[in-house]
Amino acid sequence: MKEEITFEDFLKVDVRIGTIIEVTDFPKAHKPAYQLHIDFGDLGIKKSSAQITNLYTKEDLLNRQVTAIVNFKPRQIANFMSECLVIGVYNENEEVVLLQASKEIKNGEQVN
């Protein structure tokens, strides 16, 4: 288990729902990954690098809603600037399974 945090710490994390509108291969990444462009409604389009190539094809991901943390500082990954972190959980094979809403949600809505 990780270090205990306060509710105020949790409130600093901005988790939103967005729709993947573009998926491209990311050959310069150290581990197999995709470059994602995600529409967060009024927040605009943000880019993310995601190591999810084992379970998802580009076609699977296009137009899929995902959950992401949108208030991290941008992070340089090879020649790509990642602006948000798509949230997933590792399965028993150490593959990332994306977390998503069970119903369609308006892009940009905040997870509470």
N, C-alpha and C positions, 0 to 999 in steps of 0.2 A: 504494500500500500504506500502511496505517496504521502508527503507531508500534508498535514491538516491545514486548510485555509479558512478564511472567514467568508461570510456571505458577501461582504464588500469586495473581496478579491474576485469572487465568482462574477460579480456584476461588471467587472472590468472587461470580461471576455464577451465579444460581440459575435454571436453565432447567428447566421442567417441562412435562409433557403434561397437557392439560385438554380438556374437551368443552364446546363452545358450547351453552348451554341456552336462550339468549334473544338475539334479534337485532332491533334497532329502527333506524329511520332516524335520522340525526343532522343535522337541518336547520340547526342553528346553527353547525356546523363550517365553517371557511373553505373547505375542499375537500370534495367528496362523501365521506361516511364513514358507517359503521355504529357503533352502540353495541352492544358484545358483553358478555354475562354468561357467564363461563367457570367451569365446575366443576373445581376442582383437588383433589377428594377431601378428604383430611384438612386441607388448607390452606384449604378453603372456596371460596366463589364470589368471583371478582374481576372487575372491570369493565375494559374496554379500548375505546378509540376506534380504529377501523381504516379506513384509506383503501383499501378493497378492493372498492368498488362496481363497478368496470369489469369484473372477471372473475367476481364471485360475487354471486348473488342471496341474499336472506335465506333462502330455502328451501334453497339449496345449503349454507349455513353451519350451519343448525340441526342439532344432534347430530354435527357434524364435530369430530374431534379436531384440536387445533392445538398448536404448540410456542410457549411464551412465556417471557419473562424475568419472574419474579415478585417480584424484590427491588429494583426501582426505587422511589424515593420517588414517592408519588402525584403526578400532574400534572394541573393544571386545564386543560381544553380547553373553551372557551366556558363553558357551564353544567354541564359534566360532569367528574367526577373519574376519570381513568384510573389504574388501579392496577397494570397489567401491560402488557408490550409483546409483542404477537403478532409472531412472527418470519416474515419473508418475504424474497423476493429480487425485484429489479426485472427484468422481462423486457425485450426489445428495444424495446417500446412504452412503457416507463416505467410499467408496471402491476405491482402487487405480486402475486406468486405465493406462496401460503402454503407454509411448510415443515411437513411432518408425518411421523409415523412410518409405515413401510410396513405395519405390522400394528397391530391395536388394542392399546393399552397401558392399564393401570390409571391412572385420573385421579390426578394428583399425583406420578407417578413422575418422578424426576430424570433429566435427560439428562446422561450422562457423556462 
